[in-house]
Amino acid sequence: MLLTKQNYSSQNSILIQASNNAVKKRIEREKHDAVLMARRGGITPDHWQSDLLQSTAKQLILNCSRQSGKSTITAVLGLHTALFEPNSLVLLLSPSLRQSTELFRKLKDFYNAVGCDSLPQIAEESTLRLEFHNGSRVVALPGSESTIRGYSAVSLLIVDEAATCEDSLFFSIRPMLAVSGGRIILLSTPRGKRGFFFNVWSEGGEDWNRTRIDAHQCPRIAPEWLEREKAAMPDFWFRQEFLCEFVESMDSVFSFDEVQAALSDTLEPFSFGDDLI
């Protein structure tokens, strides 16, 4: 058949329409499965990372080794929330502004990696804030009580290096989810048997979805490298950084178990006249 200008234009329109339909179907699949978006952005999730991306749990706590990919995969989940839940607010918190900025950078880099032409575009941008045309916002903040008050109706709270954040931060952020019914993710390596991260992990109840991944479970960490690190650092430090164990530091006067053993709910307080001790 002779290819005329009219036939060429018609065939070109059909191809464009078919391409647009394929993109729409891909985006719709990614909306319901963040793993697909992760793969398109060049990330092949580990099994536990896929479970996290597909989880519908409201409260998640990740006790994961250094360099296991916990920050990267939560950045993917944060971006997915912002892109596919219009008018959502995603807060990225960590102990310092530098750490929050690093997590924010991971999220922004992944946005660029997935190819943003077919996704909501950025309306406003700063070094610590993204706002999309669908009304969603991503904000990075240092994890202190004074900096996070005033935010409400949060869709997703991500607290990186949670074990080193103050307890007051945890108690301050929880009310942000009261009306929105949003989600919270705590991620960290342990820092002893103290603080809200340890308390949530050990006593938080069934409402928390727990994930523990030590360095031996991460395919990107070579066993030989781990052995060298084990020989180069104190045992308690290696166990908490790479084996995800809640261990006491060497300068602790009393261990957590000793303190717990000294407590009792059955003893009556001593009384001296009107004073109770």
C-alpha positions in Angstrom: 0.0 0.0 0.0 1.2 3.4 -0.9 2.1 5.4 2.2 0.5 8.8 1.8 0.9 11.8 4.1 -2.6 11.2 5.4 -2.0 7.5 6.0 1.3 8.3 7.8 -0.4 10.8 10.0 -3.2 8.4 10.9 -0.8 5.5 11.7 1.3 7.9 13.8 -1.8 9.0 15.8 -2.6 5.3 16.4 0.9 4.6 17.7 0.8 7.7 20.0 -2.6 6.6 21.3 -1.4 3.1 21.9 1.7 4.4 23.7 -0.4 6.7 25.9 -2.7 3.8 26.8 0.3 1.6 27.7 1.7 4.4 30.0 -1.7 4.8 31.7 -2.0 1.1 32.3 1.6 1.0 33.7 0.9 3.9 36.0 -2.3 2.3 37.2 -0.4 -0.9 38.0 2.3 1.0 39.9 -0.4 2.9 41.9 -1.4 -0.4 43.4 2.1 -1.9 43.6 5.0 0.2 44.6 7.4 -2.6 43.8 6.8 -2.0 40.1 7.7 1.6 40.5 10.9 0.7 42.4 12.0 -1.6 39.6 11.3 1.0 37.0 13.5 3.4 38.9 16.4 0.9 38.9 15.9 -0.8 42.3 15.4 -4.5 42.6 13.9 -4.9 46.1 14.9 -7.7 48.4 12.1 -9.9 49.6 11.6 -7.9 52.8 11.7 -4.6 50.9 9.0 -5.9 48.6 6.9 -6.8 51.6 7.3 -3.3 53.0 6.3 -1.7 49.7 3.2 -3.8 49.5 2.3 -3.7 53.2 -0.9 -1.9 54.2 0.1 -1.8 57.9 -0.4 1.5 59.6 2.5 1.2 62.0 5.8 -0.3 60.9 9.2 -0.6 62.7 12.3 -1.7 60.9 15.2 -3.0 62.9 17.8 -3.3 60.1 21.5 -3.5 59.7 23.6 -0.6 58.5 23.7 -0.5 54.7 20.7 -2.9 54.4 18.7 -0.5 52.2 16.2 0.6 54.8 16.5 4.3 54.1 16.3 3.8 50.3 13.2 1.7 50.4 11.4 4.0 52.7 12.2 6.9 50.5 10.6 5.0 47.6 7.5 4.4 49.8 7.4 8.1 50.7 7.5 9.1 47.1 4.9 6.6 46.1 2.6 8.0 48.8 3.1 11.6 47.5 2.5 10.7 43.9 -0.5 8.4 44.2 -2.3 9.9 47.2 -3.3 13.4 46.1 -3.1 16.1 48.8 -1.0 13.9 51.1 1.7 15.1 53.5 4.9 13.0 53.9 7.2 14.0 56.7 10.8 12.8 56.8 12.4 13.1 60.2 15.8 12.1 61.7 18.0 13.3 64.6 19.7 16.0 62.5 19.0 18.2 59.6 21.9 16.6 57.7 20.4 13.2 58.0 16.9 14.4 57.0 18.4 16.1 54.0 20.1 12.9 52.9 16.8 10.9 53.1 15.1 13.7 51.2 17.8 13.5 48.5 17.2 9.8 48.1 13.5 10.5 47.5 14.2 13.2 45.0 16.8 11.2 43.1 14.4 8.3 42.8 11.7 10.7 41.5 14.2 11.7 38.7 15.1 8.0 38.1 11.5 6.8 37.4 11.0 9.4 34.7 8.6 12.1 35.9 6.8 12.9 32.6 3.9 10.5 33.3 3.7 11.4 37.0 2.5 14.4 39.0 5.0 17.2 38.3 6.8 19.3 40.9 5.0 22.6 41.5 7.4 24.1 44.1 10.8 22.9 45.3 13.4 23.8 47.9 16.3 22.0 49.6 13.9 20.5 52.2 10.5 20.6 50.5 8.7 19.3 47.4 5.2 20.2 46.4 3.5 18.4 43.5 0.7 19.6 41.2 -1.6 16.9 42.8 -1.4 18.9 46.1 1.0 16.4 47.9 3.9 17.7 49.9 7.2 16.1 51.1 8.9 17.9 53.9 12.2 17.0 55.6 12.8 18.2 59.2 15.3 17.6 61.9 13.8 15.3 64.5 13.2 17.6 67.5 10.0 18.4 69.2 10.3 22.1 68.6 10.6 21.8 64.8 7.8 19.4 64.1 4.9 20.9 66.1 2.3 22.6 63.9 2.0 19.8 61.2 -1.2 17.9 61.1 -3.2 15.5 58.9 0.0 13.7 58.0 -0.3 10.8 55.6 3.1 9.2 56.2 5.6 9.8 58.9 9.1 8.3 58.3 11.5 8.5 61.3 15.0 7.6 60.2 17.7 6.6 62.8 14.8 6.5 65.3 16.8 4.9 68.1 18.9 8.1 68.4 15.9 10.4 68.5 14.5 11.8 71.8 11.4 10.2 73.3 9.7 13.6 73.2 9.8 13.5 69.4 7.9 10.2 69.3 5.2 11.5 71.7 4.9 14.7 69.7 4.4 13.2 66.3 1.8 10.6 67.2 -1.1 13.1 67.5 -0.4 14.1 63.8 -2.0 10.8 62.8 -5.1 11.1 64.9 -7.3 12.7 62.3 -5.7 11.6 59.1 -5.3 7.9 60.1 -1.9 8.1 58.5 1.0 5.7 58.6 4.2 5.8 60.6 7.5 4.0 59.9 10.3 3.8 62.5 13.7 2.7 61.0 17.0 2.3 62.8 19.7 0.1 64.1 19.5 -0.4 67.9 21.1 1.8 70.5 20.8 -0.2 73.7 17.7 -1.2 75.7 16.2 2.2 76.1 14.2 4.8 74.3 11.0 4.6 72.3 12.5 2.6 69.5 13.4 -0.2 71.9 10.1 0.1 73.8 8.0 -0.1 70.6 10.1 -3.1 69.3 9.8 -5.1 72.6 6.5 -4.0 74.0 4.6 -2.1 71.3 2.1 -4.9 70.8 0.5 -6.5 67.8 -0.4 -3.2 66.2 3.2 -2.8 65.1 4.5 -4.7 62.0 8.1 -5.6 62.8 10.9 -6.3 60.3 14.4 -7.4 61.4 17.1 -7.8 58.8 20.7 -8.3 59.9 23.8 -7.9 57.7 23.9 -11.6 56.9 20.5 -11.3 55.3 21.6 -8.5 53.0 22.9 -9.8 49.7 24.9 -6.7 49.0 27.1 -7.1 52.1 30.0 -9.5 51.6 30.6 -12.1 54.4 34.4 -11.4 54.2 33.8 -7.7 54.7 31.7 -8.5 57.7 34.3 -10.7 59.3 36.9 -7.9 59.0 34.5 -5.4 60.6 33.8 -7.8 63.4 37.5 -8.0 64.2 38.0 -4.3 64.0 35.3 -3.0 66.4 34.0 -3.8 69.9 31.7 -6.8 70.1 28.7 -4.9 71.4 29.0 -2.3 68.7 29.2 -5.0 65.9 26.2 -6.8 67.4 24.0 -3.7 67.4 25.2 -2.2 64.1 25.2 -5.4 62.0 23.3 -8.1 64.0 20.5 -5.8 65.1 20.7 -6.7 68.7 19.7 -4.5 71.6 22.8 -4.7 73.7 24.1 -2.6 76.6 27.1 -0.4 76.1 30.3 -1.1 78.0 29.9 1.9 80.2 26.4 0.9 81.6 26.5 0.7 85.4 23.4 -1.6 85.5 22.1 -3.7 82.7 18.5 -3.4 81.5 17.7 -6.8 82.8 19.1 -5.9 86.3 17.0 -2.8 86.5 13.9 -4.7 85.4 14.6 -7.4 88.0 14.8 -4.8 90.7 11.3 -3.5 90.0 8.2 -4.8 91.7 4.5 -4.1 91.6 3.7 -6.0 94.7 5.7 -4.0 97.3 3.8 -1.4 99.4 5.5 2.0 99.8 7.2 2.8 103.1 5.3 5.2 105.4 6.8 7.7 107.9 3.9 9.5 109.4 2.1 11.3 106.5 5.0 10.9 104.1 5.2 8.1 101.6 8.5 6.9 100.2 
